[in-house]
Structure formats: structure tokens, C-alpha cells
Amino acid sequence: MTETLAPPFDCNRAIQRLIDVAGLRQQEIADAIGLSQGRVSHFYGGIDKQGMRYESYYKLGQLCRKHSIELEDE
């Protein structure tokens, strides 16, 4: 079985763009990627720089693609 890896991207920036550009609420993002709203809030505010588990990271990438949010770092 071939496993697809998520491309590298900045979690904080991806969450910021989902909120600011796509208009999602923190709770919607949290539910979609399997994190608490508080943890998403920390990513949005730039407080959490440690990253997240691969499963949540992968789901975040999928959510960004669903809402046409670019994942590449500027």
C-alpha cells in the first residue's frame, strides 16, 4: 500500500488563511482536523509553534485544498 504524505506547509499560516480568507470559524476547523478549538486558537494566534500530529496535519492540508487555500509558504 502506498501512503500519500502531506506536503510541508506552515500550520499556523494555513489556519490563519482558513479563518481570514475562507471565513471558517475556529470550531469548524477544529472539528474537521481533530483538535480542540483552544488548540486551533493557539495556532491562529501564532502561540503554538510545535506543530501537530501527522493525522491532523494531513486533514488540515485537505481542508485547505477544499477551500482553495494555497499551502506553499510565501
N, C-alpha and C positions, 0 to 999 in steps of 0.2 A: 504494500500500500504506500502510495506517495503522499507525503504530508506537505501542504502548502504553508509556507512561512509568511508572516505578515512583513511587509516592507518596513524598514526602520523609519520612524517618524516621532515627532515630539508630542507626547501625550497631552501636556499642558496646552500647547497651541491648538491641537485638534479639538479639545473640549471647548476652548475659548471660541473657536470658529463655529462649532456646532451651536453654541449659545448665541453668539453675536451675529452670525451670518444666517444660519438656518432657523434661528428662533426657537430652538428646543429649550425646555426647562431642564434644570439640573436633575430633577427627579426622573424625567423621561430618559435622560442619558444613563443615569444610574440603573434604572430598571433594564435597559437594553444591554448593558455591558456587565451586569452582575456586581456592582459596587453600591455602597451606601451613598445617599445624597451628600452626606458630610464629606466623604472622600472625594467625590466629584467637585464639591465646593473648594476643597484644598487644591485640586489640580487647576481649577478655573482661576483661583487667586494666585497661583504660582507658588503656593506654600509647599506642596508635595513634589519633590524633585526625585524621589526614589524610584519612581516607575510603578508598574502594576504587573500582576501575574499575566503570563502569556495569553491565557484564555480571554481575559478582559481586554488586553491589548489588541488581540485579533478581532474581537467583537467591536471595539472602538473603530478600528480600521474599516470594518464592514459598514458600520453606521455612517462614517464619513463618506464612503463611496455612495451609499444610498441617498445621501443628501447633497451629493456633488461637491463635497468639501475636498480640496486638494490636500494631499498628505505630505508633499515634498516640503522640506524646510526652505525658507526664503534665504 
